[in-house]
Amino acid sequence: MRAGLVVVGIVLAIIGAALLFVPVLPQSNETATSSSSTPYYAGSVSGFSLTGSIVVAVSWSTGGNTSVNVIAATCGGSCDNASDVSGITSQNGTSGSFTLSQPNGGSIVMGVIYSGETPVTVTFKITTTLSTVGTLLIVLGIILLILGVVLGRKSKAATPPTPQPVNPAMGPGGAPPPT
């Protein structure tokens, strides 16, 4: 076994897995205003994930002490059909945070519900995983791991057996000579 390739493969696979599940990439902040004709934000984060979905962490705030209801969901497509909507999350208050799992090629939608007289604007801070990079690192790590194991086996099989030293004082088969 080529220990160096195996260790590098394992390390790359672990880093790749972490990048698939831990949101580290900040996106631009998005807003939704309660008085708007479209009091929501709809969009998507780019990337591809080996798991089939990209983790999206969202923290939100009204910037004041007005309590609102925030609703968020993921969609398998563009959120045009109600049947595409899944992973619905709802929170009440002046701020909060939640995590969504956007399907590959899907989208997210986040909105504000508030019936008061003064309009309220909610700011959404979005952070995503590096899912495409994570997927590539996992694949590369697995390839290096396999190469390390396969190359190690071939080098052991190619090594000829070492002959045993011959002692002239010994007879055939290593027995002492007859006297």
N, CA, C and O of each residue as an XYZ file, in Angstrom:
716
protein
N       0.841     -1.165      0.000
C       0.000      0.000      0.000
C       0.892      1.235      0.000
O       1.829      1.326      0.793
N       0.611      2.164     -0.866
C       1.314      3.436     -0.908
C       0.664      4.331      0.139
O      -0.371      4.951     -0.108
N       1.282      4.386      1.299
C       0.694      5.074      2.450
C       0.451      6.547      2.163
O      -0.552      7.107      2.607
N       1.352      7.178      1.431
C       1.191      8.604      1.135
C      -0.071      8.893      0.350
O      -0.811      9.822      0.674
N      -0.322      8.094     -0.691
C      -1.536      8.288     -1.493
C      -2.786      7.997     -0.680
O      -3.787      8.702     -0.804
N      -2.734      6.974      0.140
C      -3.890      6.617      0.964
C      -4.209      7.749      1.945
O      -5.372      8.126      2.095
N      -3.193      8.289      2.607
C      -3.416      9.354      3.587
C      -3.962     10.605      2.902
O      -4.911     11.216      3.394
N      -3.367     10.993      1.764
C      -3.856     12.173      1.036
C      -5.290     11.943      0.571
O      -6.115     12.852      0.655
N      -5.597     10.754      0.086
C      -6.963     10.441     -0.340
C      -7.964     10.554      0.788
O      -9.054     11.097      0.604
N      -7.602     10.043      1.959
C      -8.508     10.116      3.113
C      -8.709     11.569      3.538
O      -9.833     11.985      3.818
N      -7.630     12.336      3.587
C      -7.726     13.751      3.998
C      -8.601     14.531      3.018
O      -9.460     15.305      3.441
N      -8.393     14.336      1.709
C      -9.213     15.046      0.720
C     -10.686     14.656      0.828
O     -11.561     15.513      0.705
N     -10.964     13.387      1.053
C     -12.355     12.941      1.192
C     -13.014     13.555      2.431
O     -14.187     13.925      2.388
N     -12.277     13.661      3.516
C     -12.838     14.254      4.745
C     -13.106     15.743      4.543
O     -14.163     16.243      4.929
N     -12.149     16.452      3.938
C     -12.354     17.883      3.675
C     -13.533     18.071      2.723
O     -14.353     18.968      2.923
N     -13.625     17.235      1.693
C     -14.740     17.314      0.756
C     -16.081     17.087      1.434
O     -17.053     17.787      1.149
N     -16.135     16.113      2.327
C     -17.386     15.844      3.055
C     -17.778     17.040      3.924
O     -18.953     17.397      4.003
N     -16.797     17.649      4.567
C     -17.089     18.835      5.385
C     -17.644     19.965      4.516
O     -18.577     20.659      4.919
N     -17.074     20.148      3.332
C     -17.550     21.212      2.444
C     -18.947     20.931      1.897
O     -19.631     21.853      1.454
N     -19.375     19.680      1.924
C     -20.735     19.348      1.484
C     -21.792     19.700      2.522
O     -22.947     19.947      2.177
N     -21.394     19.723      3.802
C     -22.401     19.867      4.856
C     -22.278     21.125      5.708
O     -23.216     21.468      6.427
N     -21.143     21.821      5.644
C     -20.943     22.997      6.490
C     -21.002     24.258      5.631
O     -20.124     24.461      4.793
N     -22.011     25.111      5.816
C     -22.103     26.348      5.039
C     -20.966     27.317      5.397
O     -20.831     27.721      6.552
N     -20.155     27.682      4.404
C     -19.016     28.571      4.638
C     -18.944     29.723      3.642
O     -18.164     30.653      3.847
N     -19.726     29.689      2.579
C     -19.630     30.688      1.516
C     -20.760     31.707      1.616
O     -21.901     31.391      1.280
N     -20.460     32.946      2.078
C     -21.514     33.964      2.176
C     -21.997     34.403      0.791
O     -21.197     34.599     -0.123
N     -23.288     34.550      0.654
C     -23.910     35.060     -0.576
C     -24.362     36.498     -0.308
O     -24.235     36.998      0.809
N     -24.878     37.140     -1.316
C     -25.377     38.506     -1.116
C     -26.631     38.474     -0.245
O     -27.413     37.524     -0.297
N     -26.811     39.533      0.563
C     -28.003     39.628      1.402
C     -29.215     39.912      0.520
O     -29.119     40.629     -0.476
N     -30.348     39.345      0.897
C     -31.593     39.555      0.165
C     -32.626     40.132      1.118
O     -32.551     39.899      2.325
N     -33.595     40.885      0.592
C     -34.625     41.497      1.437
C     -36.016     41.164      0.908
O     -36.202     40.858     -0.270
N     -36.969     41.234      1.803
C     -38.385     41.099      1.465
C     -39.144     42.108      2.320
O     -38.927     42.187      3.529
N     -40.032     42.877      1.697
C     -40.798     43.899      2.399
C     -42.260     43.481      2.462
O     -42.829     43.033      1.467
N     -42.863     43.629      3.636
C     -44.240     43.165      3.849
C     -45.255     43.916      3.000
O     -46.302     43.355      2.676
N     -44.987     45.157      2.631
C     -45.959     45.948      1.865
C     -45.817     45.743      0.359
O     -46.629     46.261     -0.408
N     -44.825     45.014     -0.070
C     -44.583     44.798     -1.489
C     -45.644     43.881     -2.081
O     -46.265     43.089     -1.373
N     -45.843     44.000     -3.403
C     -46.782     43.091     -4.064
C     -46.216     41.676     -4.093
O     -46.969     40.712     -4.233
N     -44.893     41.540     -3.962
C     -44.234     40.243     -3.840
C     -43.372     40.264     -2.575
O     -42.173     40.533     -2.649
N     -43.973     39.983     -1.416
C     -43.233     40.066     -0.150
C     -42.344     38.851      0.114
O     -42.356     38.276      1.202
N     -41.582     38.479     -0.897
C     -40.722     37.306     -0.745
C     -39.496     37.466     -1.637
O     -39.439     38.332     -2.510
N     -38.516     36.599     -1.384
C     -37.341     36.482     -2.232
C     -37.351     35.068     -2.779
O     -37.527     34.107     -2.030
N     -37.163     34.938     -4.079
C     -37.055     33.622     -4.700
C     -35.779     33.605     -5.523
O     -35.515     34.534     -6.287
N     -35.009     32.580     -5.373
C     -33.762     32.459     -6.110
C     -33.170     31.086     -5.910
O     -33.817     30.189     -5.368
N     -31.938     30.925     -6.349
C     -31.276     29.646     -6.163
C     -29.791     29.865     -5.955
O     -29.224     30.865     -6.394
N     -29.178     28.919     -5.282
C     -27.729     28.942     -5.117
C     -27.158     27.985     -6.145
O     -27.741     26.937     -6.423
N     -26.030     28.346     -6.702
C     -25.463     27.505     -7.753
C     -24.599     26.412     -7.149
O     -24.137     26.509     -6.012
N     -24.399     25.391     -7.926
C     -23.546     24.300     -7.499
C     -24.185     22.952     -7.719
O     -25.351     22.839     -8.096
N     -23.387     21.935     -7.474
C     -23.830     20.547     -7.569
C     -23.316     19.818     -6.350
O     -22.164     19.995     -5.953
N     -24.161     19.002     -5.757
C     -23.766     18.249     -4.580
C     -23.937     16.757     -4.827
O     -24.922     16.315     -5.417
N     -22.968     16.002     -4.367
C     -22.999     14.547     -4.447
C     -24.204     13.977     -3.694
O     -24.726     12.922     -4.055
N     -24.638     14.679     -2.651
C     -25.758     14.222     -1.832
C     -27.115     14.500     -2.471
O     -28.129     13.965     -2.023
N     -27.146     15.336     -3.518
C     -28.409     15.669     -4.170
C     -29.011     16.971     -3.701
O     -29.985     17.440     -4.289
N     -28.455     17.577     -2.649
C     -28.966     18.868     -2.189
C     -27.831     19.710     -1.602
O     -26.857     19.187     -1.060
N     -27.989     21.016     -1.727
C     -27.002     21.983     -1.252
C     -27.537     22.596      0.043
O     -28.670     23.075      0.088
N     -26.720     22.577      1.085
C     -27.131     23.137      2.370
C     -27.037     24.665      2.302
O     -26.005     25.220      1.927
N     -28.137     25.332      2.674
C     -28.215     26.787      2.669
C     -28.591     27.237      4.081
O     -29.679     26.928      4.567
N     -27.679     27.974      4.741
C     -27.964     28.510      6.072
C     -28.455     29.946      5.908
O     -27.862     30.733      5.170
N     -29.532     30.275      6.595
C     -30.123     31.607      6.487
C     -30.316     32.183      7.880
O     -30.880     31.529      8.757
N     -29.843     33.412      8.082
C     -30.198     34.152      9.295
C     -30.957     35.385      8.826
O     -30.632     35.967      7.791
N     -31.968     35.779      9.589
C     -32.807     36.888      9.155
C     -33.057     37.837     10.320
O     -32.938     37.461     11.486
N     -33.407     39.073      9.981
C     -33.674     40.084     11.000
C     -34.557     41.171     10.417
O     -34.474     41.494      9.232
N     -35.416     41.737     11.281
C     -36.248     42.867     10.864
C     -35.506     44.185     11.088
O     -35.925     45.222     10.574
N     -34.434     44.157     11.833
C     -33.679     45.379     12.108
C     -34.349     46.251     13.155
O     -33.925     47.386     13.373
N     -35.347     45.761     13.784
C     -36.064     46.525     14.808
C     -36.731     45.576     15.791
O     -36.321     44.427     15.955
N     -37.779     46.092     16.443
C     -38.459     45.251     17.425
C     -39.859     44.851     16.978
O     -40.692     44.487     17.809
N     -40.128     44.915     15.681
C     -41.407     44.486     15.136
C     -41.343     42.996     14.822
O     -40.484     42.531     14.072
N     -42.275     42.266     15.418
C     -42.304     40.815     15.228
C     -43.062     40.465     13.949
O     -44.135     41.006     13.680
N     -42.488     39.549     13.165
C     -43.098     39.117     11.907
C     -43.085     37.590     11.835
O     -42.499     36.913     12.680
N     -43.737     37.082     10.822
C     -43.701     35.659     10.534
C     -42.901     35.481      9.238
O     -43.242     36.062      8.208
N     -41.842     34.679      9.296
C     -41.014     34.403      8.129
C     -41.252     32.952      7.726
O     -41.229     32.042      8.555
N     -41.481     32.762      6.429
C     -41.699     31.426      5.889
C     -40.663     31.192      4.791
O     -40.398     32.081      3.982
N     -40.083     29.998      4.765
C     -39.097     29.632      3.749
C     -39.351     28.206      3.293
O     -39.896     27.384      4.030
N     -38.943     27.931      2.062
C     -39.122     26.583      1.514
C     -38.120     26.351      0.395
O     -37.531     27.292     -0.138
N     -37.939     25.099      0.054
C     -37.119     24.731     -1.098
C     -38.035     24.163     -2.175
O     -39.142     23.700     -1.900
N     -37.543     24.212     -3.400
C     -38.325     23.705     -4.520
C     -37.438     22.845     -5.402
O     -36.252     23.127     -5.573
N     -38.019     21.804     -5.956
C     -37.292     20.954     -6.875
C     -37.039     21.639     -8.203
O     -36.125     21.255     -8.932
N     -37.825     22.638     -8.526
C     -37.669     23.391     -9.770
C     -37.574     24.870     -9.467
O     -36.739     25.309     -8.677
N     -38.448     25.634    -10.111
C     -38.394     27.090     -9.961
C     -39.461     27.634     -9.012
O     -39.675     28.846     -8.983
N     -40.115     26.815     -8.261
C     -41.158     27.206     -7.288
C     -42.413     27.758     -7.969
O     -43.210     28.432     -7.316
N     -42.608     27.491     -9.259
C     -43.819     27.938     -9.946
C     -45.011     27.055     -9.608
O     -46.154     27.511     -9.644
N     -44.752     25.806     -9.284
C     -45.788     24.829     -8.960
C     -45.791     24.556     -7.467
O     -44.728     24.410     -6.864
N     -46.945     24.486     -6.875
C     -47.033     24.157     -5.450
C     -46.524     22.743     -5.182
O     -46.064     22.447     -4.079
N     -46.602     21.871     -6.183
C     -46.135     20.498     -5.981
C     -44.607     20.416     -5.901
O     -44.068     19.419     -5.419
N     -43.904     21.458     -6.370
C     -42.438     21.490     -6.285
C     -41.935     21.877     -4.898
O     -40.776     21.627     -4.568
N     -42.792     22.481     -4.091
C     -42.395     23.034     -2.797
C     -42.239     21.925     -1.760
O     -43.083     21.037     -1.645
N     -41.129     21.998     -1.001
C     -40.895     21.052      0.095
C     -40.014     21.736      1.131
O     -39.558     22.858      0.910
N     -39.776     21.091      2.227
C     -38.884     21.634      3.254
C     -39.333     22.973      3.789
O     -38.518     23.886      3.917
N     -40.624     23.118      4.110
C     -41.172     24.399      4.569
C     -40.765     24.665      6.012
O     -40.873     23.795      6.875
N     -40.292     25.893      6.256
C     -39.882     26.339      7.584
C     -40.619     27.631      7.903
O     -40.781     28.486      7.033
N     -41.063     27.778      9.139
C     -41.752     28.997      9.563
C     -41.219     29.429     10.922
O     -41.040     28.604     11.818
N     -40.965     30.737     11.071
C     -40.488     31.282     12.340
C     -41.173     32.614     12.624
O     -41.502     33.370     11.709
N     -41.381     32.885     13.908
C     -41.952     34.164     14.345
C     -40.926     34.899     15.183
O     -40.113     34.277     15.868
N     -40.962     36.227     15.131
C     -40.076     37.028     15.962
C     -39.473     38.185     15.209
O     -39.974     38.585     14.159
N     -38.376     38.733     15.755
C     -37.677     39.845     15.116
C     -36.402     39.380     14.420
O     -35.821     40.121     13.627
N     -35.966     38.156     14.712
C     -34.797     37.585     14.043
C     -34.798     36.076     14.259
O     -35.522     35.550     15.105
N     -33.995     35.417     13.499
C     -33.903     33.964     13.628
C     -32.948     33.401     12.606
O     -32.302     34.135     11.858
N     -32.868     32.085     12.585
C     -32.020     31.408     11.606
C     -32.568     30.009     11.362
O     -33.220     29.416     12.222
N     -32.289     29.504     10.182
C     -32.735     28.167      9.811
C     -31.837     27.650      8.695
O     -31.033     28.395      8.134
N     -31.984     26.374      8.382
C     -31.202     25.736      7.330
C     -32.153     25.089      6.330
O     -33.125     24.435      6.707
N     -31.854     25.283      5.054
C     -32.623     24.669      3.984
C     -31.718     23.716      3.212
O     -30.497     23.869      3.225
N     -32.309     22.743      2.546
C     -31.561     21.834      1.677
C     -32.113     21.972      0.267
O     -33.095     21.326     -0.099
N     -31.456     22.836     -0.528
C     -31.914     23.074     -1.894
C     -31.503     21.914     -2.788
O     -30.318     21.587     -2.858
N     -32.459     21.281     -3.476
C     -32.101     20.187     -4.387
C     -31.214     20.698     -5.527
O     -31.317     21.861     -5.919
N     -30.345     19.835     -6.059
C     -29.541     20.207     -7.232
C     -30.478     20.713     -8.326
O     -31.449     20.041     -8.675
N     -30.193     21.879     -8.860
C     -31.026     22.463     -9.910
C     -32.311     23.082     -9.406
O     -33.122     23.546    -10.207
N     -32.517     23.101     -8.108
C     -33.740     23.654     -7.533
C     -33.583     25.111     -7.133
O     -32.673     25.800     -7.594
N     -34.478     25.568     -6.275
C     -34.440     26.951     -5.819
C     -34.994     27.055     -4.401
O     -35.502     26.087     -3.836
N     -34.880     28.259     -3.848
C     -35.398     28.543     -2.507
C     -36.313     29.758     -2.591
O     -36.189     30.591     -3.488
N     -37.225     29.837     -1.643
C     -38.108     31.000     -1.537
C     -38.247     31.332     -0.054
O     -38.420     30.448      0.785
N     -38.166     32.640      0.249
C     -38.297     33.110      1.631
C     -39.180     34.348      1.622
O     -38.972     35.257      0.819
N     -40.161     34.386      2.508
C     -41.091     35.509      2.525
C     -41.419     35.979      3.919
O     -41.109     35.315      4.908
N     -42.062     37.153      3.986
C     -42.448     37.758      5.252
C     -43.964     37.964      5.260
O     -44.556     38.419      4.281
N     -44.572     37.614      6.396
C     -46.010     37.838      6.585
C     -46.165     38.779      7.760
O     -45.733     38.483      8.874
N     -46.797     39.937      7.493
C     -47.005     40.944      8.537
C     -48.215     41.768      8.126
O     -48.286     42.253      6.996
N     -49.162     41.926      9.034
C     -50.393     42.632      8.697
C     -50.492     44.001      9.355
O     -51.554     44.623      9.320
N     -49.411     44.480      9.953
C     -49.444     45.800     10.584
C     -49.481     46.920      9.562
O     -49.310     46.697      8.364
N     -49.713     48.161     10.070
C     -49.826     49.319      9.178
C     -48.476     49.756      8.608
O     -48.388     50.137      7.441
N     -47.431     49.701      9.427
C     -46.113     50.128      8.970
C     -45.410     48.967      8.295
O     -45.290     47.895      8.888
N     -44.938     49.154      7.060
C     -44.247     48.056      6.365
C     -42.971     47.636      7.108
O     -42.288     48.454      7.724
N     -42.683     46.361      7.031
C     -41.484     45.803      7.662
C     -40.626     45.155      6.573
O     -41.126     44.427      5.715
N     -39.329     45.438      6.628
C     -38.390     44.816      5.699
C     -37.539     43.811      6.462
O     -36.957     44.127      7.500
N     -37.478     42.613      5.937
C     -36.675     41.556      6.535
C     -35.442     41.357      5.653
O     -35.549     41.245      4.432
N     -34.271     41.316      6.290
C     -33.025     41.064      5.580
C     -32.605     39.616      5.834
O     -32.514     39.168      6.977
N     -32.355     38.906      4.752
C     -31.920     37.510      4.819
C     -30.431     37.440      4.494
O     -30.006     37.871      3.422
N     -29.638     36.898      5.417
C     -28.212     36.672      5.177
C     -28.047     35.200      4.839
O     -28.348     34.328      5.654
N     -27.565     34.931      3.631
C     -27.505     33.567      3.112
C     -26.057     33.096      3.062
O     -25.174     33.808      2.583
N     -25.828     31.886      3.565
C     -24.513     31.239      3.506
C     -24.717     29.831      2.964
O     -25.615     29.110      3.400
N     -23.869     29.443      2.002
C     -24.023     28.119      1.391
C     -22.765     27.278      1.566
O     -21.714     27.765      1.983
N     -22.910     26.016      1.238
C     -21.758     25.111      1.248
C     -21.005     25.252     -0.068
O     -21.541     25.762     -1.052
N     -19.783     24.803     -0.072
C     -19.005     24.706     -1.311
C     -19.215     23.304     -1.875
O     -18.283     22.503     -1.949
N     -20.442     23.027     -2.268
C     -20.835     21.668     -2.633
C     -20.116     21.134     -3.866
O     -19.758     19.956     -3.902
N     -19.897     21.969     -4.869
C     -19.214     21.486     -6.064
C     -17.768     21.140     -5.740
O     -17.273     20.093     -6.157
N     -17.090     22.003     -5.005
C     -15.705     21.749     -4.599
C     -15.651     20.508     -3.702
O     -14.774     19.659     -3.861
N     -16.586     20.410     -2.769
C     -16.634     19.247     -1.885
C     -16.823     17.950     -2.652
O     -16.172     16.949     -2.354
N     -17.712     17.963     -3.640
C     -17.939     16.776     -4.462
C     -16.669     16.378     -5.204
O     -16.306     15.203     -5.240
N     -15.990     17.370     -5.800
C     -14.747     17.076     -6.527
C     -13.670     16.527     -5.589
O     -12.955     15.594     -5.953
N     -13.548     17.093     -4.387
C     -12.539     16.605     -3.443
C     -12.828     15.177     -2.987
O     -11.905     14.378     -2.827
N     -14.088     14.857     -2.780
C     -14.444     13.490     -2.385
C     -14.082     12.506     -3.502
O     -13.490     11.458     -3.241
N     -14.434     12.841     -4.732
C     -14.126     11.955     -5.860
C     -12.611     11.795     -6.005
O     -12.119     10.677     -6.159
N     -11.867     12.909     -5.957
C     -10.414     12.846     -6.058
C      -9.812     12.040     -4.904
O      -8.897     11.244     -5.111
N     -10.325     12.247     -3.694
C      -9.844     11.497     -2.535
C     -10.057     10.005     -2.682
O      -9.180      9.211     -2.341
N     -11.215      9.620     -3.186
C     -11.498      8.189     -3.379
C     -10.574      7.604     -4.444
O     -10.079      6.487     -4.291
N     -10.339      8.359     -5.528
C      -9.434      7.874     -6.583
C      -8.026      7.676     -6.025
O      -7.398      6.650     -6.284
N      -7.525      8.650     -5.262
C      -6.185      8.524     -4.682
C      -6.113      7.367     -3.687
O      -5.112      6.653     -3.632
N      -7.159      7.187     -2.915
C      -7.203      6.079     -1.962
C      -7.129      4.736     -2.694
O      -6.377      3.848     -2.293
N      -7.902      4.592     -3.754
C      -7.881      3.347     -4.527
C      -6.508      3.145     -5.179
O      -5.966      2.040     -5.158
N      -5.952      4.204     -5.751
C      -4.626      4.099     -6.363
C      -3.576      3.674     -5.340
O      -2.722      2.836     -5.629
N      -3.646      4.254     -4.148
C      -2.692      3.893     -3.105
C      -2.775      2.431     -2.726
O      -1.750      1.785     -2.509
N      -3.979      1.905     -2.644
C      -4.156      0.498     -2.286
C      -3.715     -0.407     -3.440
O      -3.020     -1.397     -3.216
N      -4.114     -0.075     -4.667
C      -3.784     -0.916     -5.823
C      -2.285     -0.899     -6.102
O      -1.695     -1.954     -6.337
N      -1.660      0.270     -6.081
C      -0.217      0.349     -6.330
C       0.573     -0.389     -5.262
O       1.617     -0.974     -5.553
N       0.094     -0.366     -4.053
C       0.764     -1.088     -2.977
C       0.710     -2.585     -3.186
O       1.688     -3.278     -2.903
N      -0.400     -3.101     -3.671
C      -0.541     -4.538     -3.909
C       0.347     -4.990     -5.059
O       0.959     -6.055     -4.980
N       0.428     -4.207     -6.117
C       1.248     -4.582     -7.264
C       2.722     -4.613     -6.898
O       3.447     -5.502     -7.345
N       3.179     -3.665     -6.098
C       4.599     -3.635     -5.753
C       4.969     -4.821     -4.860
O       6.090     -5.323     -4.937
N       4.059     -5.264     -4.033
C       4.348     -6.440     -3.195
C       4.357     -7.708     -4.036
O       5.178     -8.593     -3.797
N       3.463     -7.816     -5.016
C       3.386     -9.006     -5.853
C       4.585     -9.089     -6.792
O       4.988    -10.193     -7.160
N       5.158     -7.977     -7.185
C       6.285     -7.963     -8.114
C       7.605     -8.276     -7.425
O       8.585     -8.568     -8.110
N       7.670     -8.228     -6.114
C       8.905     -8.488     -5.396
C       9.137     -9.996     -5.333
O       8.302    -10.726     -4.799
N      10.291    -10.482     -5.887
C      10.540    -11.929     -5.835
C      10.883    -12.346     -4.408
O      11.365    -11.541     -3.611
N      10.627    -13.608     -4.101
C      10.958    -14.069     -2.745
C      12.478    -14.067     -2.559
O      13.227    -14.374     -3.487
N      12.909    -13.726     -1.387
C      14.348    -13.684     -1.097
C      14.828    -15.094     -0.782
O      14.221    -15.792      0.031
N      15.945    -15.528     -1.439
C      16.443    -16.894     -1.177
C      17.080    -16.959      0.209
O      17.633    -15.982      0.714
N      16.983    -18.120      0.789
C      17.576    -18.347      2.104
C      19.073    -18.605      1.932
O      19.472    -19.308      1.004
N      19.895    -18.053      2.804
C      21.333    -18.306      2.687
C      21.629    -19.797      2.912
O      21.002    -20.469      3.730
N      22.609    -20.272      2.152
C      22.988    -21.679      2.241
C      24.178    -21.793      3.188
O      25.177    -21.091      3.033
N      24.061    -22.669      4.151
C      25.150    -22.919      5.096
C      25.821    -24.221      4.666
O      25.191    -25.278      4.703
N      27.111    -24.161      4.254
C      27.750    -25.392      3.765
C      27.859    -26.472      4.840
O      28.028    -27.648      4.519
N      27.766    -26.087      6.094
C      27.888    -27.087      7.158
C      26.603    -27.873      7.319
O      26.576    -28.887      8.017
N      25.534    -27.413      6.675
C      24.243    -28.083      6.798
C      23.998    -28.935      5.564
O      24.517    -28.647      4.486
N      23.228    -29.954      5.723
C      22.897    -30.842      4.627
C      21.660    -30.347      3.890
O      21.198    -29.233      4.138
N      21.111    -31.174      2.974
C      19.923    -30.798      2.238
C      18.752    -30.583      3.191
O      18.578    -31.326      4.156
N      17.945    -29.548      2.903
C      16.756    -29.274      3.713
C      17.102    -28.638      5.042
O      16.221    -28.495      5.889
N      18.349    -28.251      5.259
C      18.715    -27.576      6.512
C      19.040    -28.532      7.623
O      19.240    -28.108      8.761
N      19.099    -29.846      7.320
C      19.438    -30.823      8.365
C      20.955    -30.949      8.444
O      21.646    -30.732      7.448
N      21.472    -31.292      9.599
C      22.931    -31.478      9.706
C      23.364    -32.662      8.844
O      22.611    -33.625      8.699
N      24.597    -32.601      8.256
C      25.052    -33.708      7.404
C      25.237    -34.979      8.202
O      25.532    -34.933      9.397
N      25.064    -36.122      7.543
C      25.237    -37.399      8.254
C      26.696    -37.596      8.641
O      27.595    -37.194      7.902
N      26.917    -38.163      9.705
C      28.289    -38.424     10.189
C      28.734    -39.815      9.991
O      29.859    -40.160     10.352
